């Protein structure tokens, strides 16, 4: 437990608030319900902003860093797209709300993504020299980029499905 104490003590409050928010979102997603595209965009936007901040902070002028992160996002987006290949949405035309099925993959993905990102940031805080290690740098950029991409891919799937629902005026798969 003493090993964890410095991590806990030096972690900014906003990180704990983010974790609480992510857990809340993940638990809520396990129930089918109504939502909006704006609410579905929050998680991909949060992880994208965190990633953008990280790259700007660590590698502001490195095109290779941006390329690795974007490659991770592209790979992750393909995975996220595939995870929701059978999603069914309904649109309430009077309220504009989308009905989406339960998503049991979101909470584990959120937790793993948070732990990976937190772990990398903690390692860099303890040993800033890691930022120059090629293998660490690649993992630091590709893995969080990949997880961010999963959320982006899932959101894109919801976006496509909602457009089909609007166009057809009925429940539609996201294919």
Secondary structure, DSSP 4 states (H G I P E B T S, - for coil): -HHHHHHHHHS-HHHHHHHHHHHHHHHHHTS-EEE-HHHHHHHHHHHHHHHHHHHHHH-TT-HHHHHHHHHHHHHHHHHHHHHTTT-EEEEETTTTEEEE---THHHHHHHHHHHHHHHHHHHHHH-GGGGG-HHHHHHHHHHHHHHHHHHHHHHHHHHHHHHHHHHHTS-EE--
